Amino acid sequence: MSPALPEGEDAPASGELPQWTAHHAHSRNFGVYIHIPYCSVRCGYCDFNTYTATELGGGASQRNFANTACQEIDLAGEALRQAGFPDRQVTTVFFGGGTPTMLPAEDLVRLLHRVRDVWGLAPDAEVTTEANPDSVTPEYLRTLAAAGFTRVSIGMQSSVPHVLATLERTHNPANVPHVVQWAHDAGLQTSVDLIYGTPGESLSDWEDSVRTAIATGAQHVSAYALVVEDGTKMAAQVRRGQIALPSADDQAEKYERVDELLSDAGFEWYEISNWSRRNEVGEPQPCRHNLAYWRGHDWWGVGPGAHSYLGGAPLVNGKVEEGEKAGIRWWNVKHPVRYAAALEQGNSPAAGREILTAADAQLERVMLGIRMREGLPVSALTADARPRVAQIIADGLVDPHEAVRGTLILTRRGRLLADAIVRDLT
């Protein structure tokens, strides 16, 4: 089961937002995340807020989900209007999960149409759905593309059967290149997601997976280190000694190798765990929705357990203007039954929220900004943190030439030590 929700103050049942959240909204883009909580099987490593059909009771069926989520979109539109937000078209939409493509394509289309009806979509909006390789067909992808979807992110994880078996992934790895081709035929961009550091995965296994991902022709690759969270089946297996986790050195070697292989194939890293190819006219093809998270833009999270964020006043030297707030974050109830019940009663499904202090916002600005290839401006650091930059340069963790010009961009070694760098700079 996924981890407990954060601690925070109660969120109002009305969904009302503080008026100050709209004060600087014109300077931020607005995205929408839609969490589809259904999976055919719960993988042993997964701690996301997902459920199989047998775990759910009445009011939370896959068949009813689109109707229920549309109710939250309507509530969100009214809450933002009441708070005084300016009209802002949605720049990115991301359907995640779970497995969004367990729903009929028509349900995903209906949800996208509701987003468009409530807020409008920017002409160049990026619209992505995650997909299991076994859960889509050419017709399914054509339906999404015709409705305005622009990307599909395919959960590949590995190309090696014994690695997939340890992860309890049930898809056929041979389907991945077919799905990528079907998506391209439909006019969709593609990303494939990989996981490294699975127990029993050799370096050769990992290299095979990366090479297979490259060979699909996908424009984007994400590669994340396996993190085994408490409460998962895999955590229990590790605790009982049934499987052994790889060392930190093993994971570091695999990160360096994926970066090498992708770079050799023409991919460029733009965030620690994400790489993209350039298109025909030389433009990079990152996931713009995720960039919005890392840059501190606004998003509304729809669905059980989804989180939302609205920025506040901009930080200047780690501070906000007197009387201003730095931002607000809230999260929905996790279980689909409770989520559906709240909306059926006309209430917000939010379970709690927190008002961000300037210190909170500064930590996030450094933590997220340092992860990106565009780098973190030295000017974004507090006066207390700036003297520490010299040691980070001396340790070879950031590009010295860019640092002299005022931007901290991690070297490959720095990317492996990003968390330690954040602690030094906050």
Helices and strands as residue ranges (DSSP letters): G 19-22, G 25-27, E 30-36, G 53-55, H 62-82, E 90-97, G 100-102, H 105-119, E 121-131, H 138-147, E 151-157, H 161-167, H 175-185, E 189-196, H 203-215, E 220-225, H 233-239, H 248-264, E 268-271, E 274-276, H 288-294, E 298-302, E 307-311, E 327-332, H 336-344, E 350-356, H 358-369, E 376-377, G 378-380, G 386-388, H 389-394, H 400-404, E 407-408, H 412-416, H 418-425
